[in-house]
Amino acid sequence: MICVSCNTEHNANFCPNCGEKSEIKKITFKSIIEDTFLTITNMDKGFLYNLKMLFMNPKSIANEYILGKRKGILNPISFLIFSVTMYLIIENLLRVPRENTELQNLPDVYLGKVAYAAGKYVHVYLKYFWILSIVPLAISTKLIFRKYNFIEHLAINSFILGQATLIGVISYIILKIDLPVNPLVYLLIVWLMYRIFMTENNKLETFLMSVGALVLFVLQLVIIATGIGIIMA
């Protein structure tokens, strides 16, 4: 038979060149739903596999992905997108109405308006740009830990931010704390950085470096929020 993906001729159940299945199933609505469901719920591959490994052995899944051993691992960007989408859906379903204070009704103090605009960006809009937070987070880990190139840091931090976002989903349901200001999210970010970059000989140093990377990350978010506040004030 001829592989439909790479045109390699073979007689196996999977293509020896690209791994494509030999059996070609007809695409139906049912098959699409089944494939999507299996991608999310399979503990040996896909979303739940990422979730399990990032709790049990985050260093292993990060290293395997970077080294090219990606069988069963859900792409970290897809993992992050799925996590953020889940948060946005839950947040919109359970949103607590807030009193709307218009910027023009605030006292005529420039710094006050900047602070208000920055705070509004963090509470109202940052969650929609949360995926982009992997960039300042990757800058932080690259500067602090140096190991790996910047693209690899983006992949690692997609795992980290995706997992932290899922904790944000759970804590939002229970505590109604917005994702960008949820302390549990940032604690998990530190813990995951520590687990991924830790070696047996430098546990304390890695922990301090993880805290430093988080501080640098938060500082970048504050600078971005302040810049937006200045523009909007």
QUIZINOR-V943121 format. One record per backbone hydrogen bond with DSSP energy under -0.5 kcal/mol. NH is the residue of the N-H (numbers start at 1). CO is the residue of the C=O. Records with the same first field share a line. If there is no record, write none. Layout:
# QUIZINOR-V943121
NH->CO + CO
This chain:
# QUIZINOR-V943121
3->8
7->3
10->1
15->20
19->15
22->13
25->23
32->28
33->29
34->30
35->31
36->32
37->33
38->34
39->35
40->36
41->37
42->38
45->42
46->72
47->39
48->40
49->42
50->46
51->47
52->48
53->49
54->50
55->51 + 52
56->52
57->53
60->57
61->57
62->58
63->59
64->60
65->61
66->62
67->63
68->65
69->64
70->68
73->70
74->46
79->75
80->76
81->77
82->78
83->79
84->80
85->81
86->82
87->83
88->84
89->85
90->86
91->87
92->88
93->89
94->90
95->91
97->95
101->99
102->100
105->102
106->103
109->107
113->109
114->110
115->111
116->112
117->113
118->114
119->115
120->116
121->117
122->118
123->119
124->120
125->120 + 121
126->121
128->125
129->125 + 126
130->127
132->129
133->130
134->131
135->132
136->132
137->133
138->134
139->135
140->136
141->137
142->138
143->139
144->140
145->141
146->141 + 142
147->145
153->149
154->150
155->151
156->152
157->153
158->154
159->155
160->156
161->157
162->158
163->159
164->160
165->161
166->162
167->163
168->164
169->165
170->166
171->167
172->168
173->169
174->170
175->171
176->171 + 172
178->176
181->178
182->179
183->181
185->182
186->182
187->183
188->184
189->185
190->186
191->187
192->188
193->189
194->190
195->191
196->192
197->193
198->194
202->199
206->202
207->203
208->204
209->205
210->206
211->207
212->208
213->209
214->210
215->211
216->212
217->213
218->214
219->215
220->216
221->217
222->218
223->219
224->220
225->221
226->222
227->223
228->224
229->225
230->226
231->227
232->228
233->229
